[in-house]
Amino acid sequence: MKIETTLCNEANNNIASEFAVIADYKAPYLKEYVLKKGLFESDAEFDVVFQELKKYLFICGKVDMVVAMLDDRVDALWHEFILFTGEYRNFCRKNLGKFIDHRPNTSSTPTSLGSAKAFFDLYGHYFGFLPDIWKIKQPSLLAQNYNDINQSRLAGDNCGGTDCGGNCDNSISCMLINNLN
């Protein structure tokens, strides 16, 4: 499996170099622990899922809002990473500038449409298409919405704004992205 580490908007060299540090972060203690537990079948599978977790945490570090976690395997790995509290805390503070809290979804606190939309939009902005490794927990209108957004991007129909690189739709995430740049 190929691990994707490049950013969608490579014009922003600061963010590209910032993510490169995170992309290169290794957690051999975590890999050993989860492989021993049987959470993943191989080193390669762990590496791909861990890379996606780092992308998710990178996104969370960029915004001051809850960004939905939409994949069970990435979420399960996040749970295991948090168990290594000191290492997780240091990873967050050193690489993201803040501690990223985990907020589980329950029947009283389900995934909000806004946080799911933010995930799709921000992932698309920073990393391009969502890879197949993501098995969306709630494949509903959100997944279709993400596909529609990407299809219109391929057709050249985007916000066209120079602040976000023209790679986003007119959404809350586009506004967030404009504020980041």
C-alpha positions as CSV (number, residue, x, y, z in Angstrom):
1,M,0.0,0.0,0.0
2,K,1.2,3.5,-0.8
3,I,1.1,6.0,2.0
4,E,0.1,9.4,0.7
5,T,1.8,12.3,2.5
6,T,1.6,15.2,0.1
7,L,-0.8,18.1,0.5
8,C,-3.4,19.1,-2.0
9,N,-2.5,22.7,-2.0
10,E,1.3,22.5,-2.4
11,A,1.6,26.2,-3.0
12,N,1.5,26.6,0.8
13,N,5.1,25.5,1.6
14,N,4.7,26.3,5.3
15,I,1.9,23.8,5.7
16,A,3.6,21.2,3.5
17,S,6.7,21.3,5.6
18,E,4.7,21.3,8.8
19,F,2.8,18.2,7.8
20,A,6.1,16.5,6.6
21,V,7.3,16.5,10.2
22,I,4.0,14.9,11.3
23,A,4.1,12.4,8.3
24,D,7.5,11.3,9.4
25,Y,6.5,10.8,13.0
26,K,6.9,7.1,14.0
27,A,5.4,5.4,17.0
28,P,7.0,2.0,17.3
29,Y,5.6,1.5,20.8
30,L,2.1,2.0,19.3
31,K,2.7,-0.3,16.4
32,E,4.0,-3.0,18.6
33,Y,1.1,-2.7,21.0
34,V,-1.7,-2.7,18.4
35,L,-0.2,-5.5,16.3
36,K,0.2,-7.6,19.4
37,K,-3.5,-6.9,20.2
38,G,-4.5,-8.0,16.7
39,L,-6.0,-4.6,15.8
40,F,-4.2,-4.7,12.4
41,E,-3.1,-7.7,10.3
42,S,0.3,-6.2,9.2
43,D,2.9,-3.5,9.6
44,A,1.8,-2.1,6.3
45,E,-1.9,-1.8,7.3
46,F,-0.9,-0.1,10.6
47,D,1.3,2.3,8.6
48,V,-1.5,3.4,6.3
49,V,-4.1,3.8,9.1
50,F,-1.6,5.7,11.3
51,Q,-0.8,8.0,8.4
52,E,-4.5,8.8,8.0
53,L,-4.8,9.4,11.8
54,K,-2.0,11.9,11.6
55,K,-3.8,13.6,8.7
56,Y,-6.9,13.8,10.8
57,L,-5.1,15.1,13.8
58,F,-3.3,17.7,11.6
59,I,-6.7,18.9,10.4
60,C,-8.0,19.1,13.9
61,G,-5.0,21.1,14.9
62,K,-5.8,23.7,12.2
63,V,-9.3,24.6,13.3
64,D,-11.1,25.6,16.5
65,M,-14.1,23.3,16.0
66,V,-14.9,19.6,16.3
67,V,-14.1,17.7,13.2
68,A,-15.9,14.4,12.8
69,M,-14.1,11.1,13.0
70,L,-15.8,9.0,10.4
71,D,-13.7,5.8,10.2
72,D,-13.8,3.0,12.8
73,R,-10.2,1.8,12.2
74,V,-8.7,5.3,12.4
75,D,-10.8,6.0,15.5
76,A,-9.7,2.7,17.1
77,L,-6.1,3.5,16.5
78,W,-6.6,7.0,18.0
79,H,-8.0,5.3,21.1
80,E,-4.9,3.2,21.4
81,F,-2.6,6.2,20.8
82,I,-4.3,8.1,23.6
83,L,-3.5,5.2,26.0
84,F,0.1,6.3,25.6
85,T,-0.9,9.5,27.3
86,G,2.6,11.1,27.6
87,E,3.6,10.3,24.0
88,Y,0.2,11.4,22.7
89,R,0.3,14.7,24.7
90,N,3.8,15.4,23.4
91,F,2.9,14.6,19.9
92,C,-0.1,17.0,20.0
93,R,1.8,19.8,21.6
94,K,4.9,19.5,19.5
95,N,3.3,18.9,16.2
96,L,-0.1,20.4,16.4
97,G,0.4,23.2,18.9
98,K,-2.5,22.0,21.1
99,F,-3.9,18.9,22.7
100,I,-6.6,17.3,20.5
101,D,-9.4,16.0,22.7
102,H,-11.3,12.9,21.7
103,R,-15.0,13.3,21.9
104,P,-16.9,10.0,21.3
105,N,-20.2,10.0,19.5
106,T,-23.1,8.7,21.5
107,S,-26.9,8.7,21.0
108,S,-27.0,12.0,22.9
109,T,-24.0,13.5,21.1
110,P,-24.1,12.1,17.5
111,T,-21.8,13.3,14.7
112,S,-23.1,16.7,13.6
113,L,-23.6,17.5,9.9
114,G,-21.3,20.5,10.3
115,S,-18.4,18.5,11.8
116,A,-18.7,15.8,9.1
117,K,-18.9,18.4,6.3
118,A,-15.8,20.1,7.8
119,F,-13.9,16.8,7.8
120,F,-14.7,16.2,4.1
121,D,-13.9,19.8,3.0
122,L,-10.7,20.2,5.1
123,Y,-9.4,16.7,4.1
124,G,-10.0,17.6,0.5
125,H,-8.3,21.0,0.8
126,Y,-5.2,19.7,2.5
127,F,-4.8,16.2,1.1
128,G,-7.1,15.8,-2.0
129,F,-9.4,12.9,-2.5
130,L,-10.3,10.8,0.5
131,P,-8.5,7.4,0.0
132,D,-10.3,4.1,0.1
133,I,-8.8,3.3,3.4
134,W,-11.6,5.5,5.0
135,K,-14.7,3.4,5.5
136,I,-17.2,6.0,6.5
137,K,-19.2,5.0,9.5
138,Q,-22.3,6.8,8.2
139,P,-22.3,6.6,4.4
140,S,-25.2,8.8,3.7
141,L,-25.7,12.2,2.2
142,L,-22.3,13.2,3.5
143,A,-20.5,10.7,1.4
144,Q,-22.5,11.6,-1.7
145,N,-21.9,15.3,-0.9
146,Y,-18.2,14.7,-0.8
147,N,-18.3,12.8,-4.1
148,D,-20.3,15.6,-5.6
149,I,-17.8,18.2,-4.4
150,N,-14.9,16.3,-5.8
151,Q,-16.6,15.8,-9.2
152,S,-17.3,19.5,-9.5
153,R,-13.7,20.2,-8.6
154,L,-12.6,17.9,-11.4
155,A,-14.9,19.8,-13.7
156,G,-13.3,23.1,-12.6
157,D,-16.4,24.3,-10.7
158,N,-15.0,25.6,-7.5
159,C,-15.1,28.7,-5.4
160,G,-12.3,30.2,-7.5
161,G,-11.0,32.2,-4.5
162,T,-7.3,32.9,-4.4
163,D,-7.1,32.6,-0.7
164,C,-8.0,28.9,-0.6
165,G,-6.3,28.0,-3.9
166,G,-9.6,27.5,-5.6
167,N,-9.8,24.0,-4.3
168,C,-12.9,24.2,-2.1
169,D,-16.6,24.8,-2.4
170,N,-18.5,27.7,-0.9
171,S,-18.9,26.2,2.6
172,I,-18.1,26.7,6.2
173,S,-14.8,24.9,5.6
174,C,-13.9,27.2,2.8
175,M,-14.3,30.1,5.2
176,L,-12.2,28.3,7.8
177,I,-9.5,27.7,5.2
178,N,-9.5,31.3,4.1
179,N,-8.9,32.3,7.8
180,L,-6.0,29.8,8.0
181,N,-4.1,31.2,5.0
